[in-house]
């Protein structure tokens, strides 16, 4: 089939290449011309996609990157994988609307359109379908097929990839579901049919809401345990020995990535805007997790004052990691970045080291490079924010005057404090 994937980011590029490898002819539509030029040159900007793999499917003729909407003509399946960010604390579906408008011009009878972008229940039916029908003059479920299949991409996860992660699929009608399922059966190992579009949309935002709420719970627990003088990390290890009724979550500097800080807001905002009801647990979890970077800064400030009788202002701090999770360059909504920003605003001299992010400088964070002549011992404090495997934490513990470990991965010691 001729498959078009709109958006060539963390979700769209892996899907496009997998579809090409499965035998489809794929157009990766990317309106960002600079990104498109990189792809056309065989250079991947997504860490989970090796450039060699990209060039292989390009040489086969199965994949072409394009920023020209005309290349969408004649598609059999189009998958929308565009961002759904927050603007002024409210869901922003402008990219979905733009993608729907572009597709409508090239939509032909018998084709299928699938939305993968995370959103609130009702988006496919109430936002996307009207755009497709109005722009094409065709009727959804009658002249063309429409579906929703939530993305489950986990950047940096080598065990669970697109092809072996179960894929939820939903359709406007039974015929739509069959078409959507047939496509994803060709690129993934397991598909899970949903009874309706809204159930599939809700499943996605609930998956991330579940994580968001439980992370907020352990973040709050860690604060209370610190006040009580109790080791929260050991407490969680003890609780995790229960073989039923308990799932282990860990505290940290906050939540990051495109999903956790954003997806639950789509659900709570939609419920409030549509029905005037408050999803209280989501809003409380949001408050806790959003305040966690400030809590990290306060803990560091208190420790510097108590241990060395000095303030954060002017302190030399080595921040290890700026991505939102280990083993990835993804710094979207990263709490580590927020912690670093707050410390710099307070006058701290912060050096950031992250092997996955560009050394030599960034628009937001100037990153220190390995071999810049500095050692761990040159800093007043080390702040472990993202425990990449490349960090020698044994050396850090041996050389640092003081370490605040926000991830609980270092052994506790007189000079190593866990959040």
C-alpha positions, 0 to 999 in steps of 0.5 A: 500500500501507499502509506503516508505518515504525517509527522516524522518525530519520535512516533512518526519516523519509527512507524514510517520506517517499520511500514517501509520494511514491512513492504509498503511504499511510504511517504514520511510527510514532515512540514519542517523543511530542515528536518525533511532535508536531514531525512532526505540526506539519510541523517536521522535526528531520532536516537532510536532510529539509526541513520544506517537503517534510514538509508537502507529503506531509502535506497530500496525506494520504500521510504521518501521524506517530503514536505510537499503535500502533493506527495500525499496524493493516492495514499491508501493509509494515512497516519497522523502522528503530530504533536498535541502540546499544551498552550496556555495550560490548555490542549492545543489540537492545531497540528491535528487540525492542520494535518486533517486539512492537508489530508482532506485535499488528497483523500480518495474513496476507500482510503484509511486515515488513522490518528495516533496523536494523544488526545482527549476522548472524542477528538477523532469523531468530533474534530478530525472526521468533520475536517476530512468530510468537509475538505473531501466531500466524502462520508466517513465510514461510508466512502473512507475509513477512519480509526484511532490507534494510540502511540506507545513509543518509549524513547530509549527502550530497547526491549519494547519497540514499535513492532513488539508492543501491543497496539490498540486499534479502533475504527469508526465502524466495523469495516473501519476497524478491519482496515485499521487492524489489517494495516497494523497487523502488517507492522506490529506483532500484536493488535488489540481491537477496541470497541470504539474510538473514544475507548481507545482514546481514553485508554491512552490518556489513562495509561499515562494518568496512572503513571502520573498519579502514582509518581505523584504519590511516591514524590509526596511520600518521599517528602513526608519520609524525609520530614520523618527521618525515614529512608523512603527508598528502603521503604519502597524496596520493602513494599515491593516484596509483596507479590500482589496488589502493589506496583513499585514507582520511584520518586524523582525530580519531577515528570518529563517527556511529551506524555506525563506532563501533558496527557493527563491535562488533556483528560482533566481539561476536557472533562471540566470544559465539556461537563464542568466536572473536576478530575481532582486526582489528576489536578492534585498529581499535577500540583505535586509533580510540577512542584517537585523541581522546586522541592529538589532545589530547596533540598539542595539549598538546605544541605549546602547551608547545613553542611557548608554554611553557604548559599546556592548563590555562587555555589559551583554545582555539577548537574549530571543529566538533563534529559527527562529519562536515562539512556535518551536525548529526549529533554522535552518537558524535562524536570532536570532542565527546570531544576537547572534553570531555577538554580541559575536564577538563584545565582548558582554556577551550574555545569551540566553534563549529559552525554546524550545531548549536544556538547558545545552548547544549546539554546537552553543549556550550555553543556559541559564537555568531557575533558574540559579540565574540571573534576568532580572535586572542583564542585561544591555539590553534585546533583544527579538528575538523570542517571545515564549509564555513562556516568561513573557513579562510583567515582562521583561518590569517591570524589564529590564533597556532597551529592544529592541523588534525586533518583536513589541509585547511589548508595547512601553515605555521609556525603551522599544524600538521596532525595 
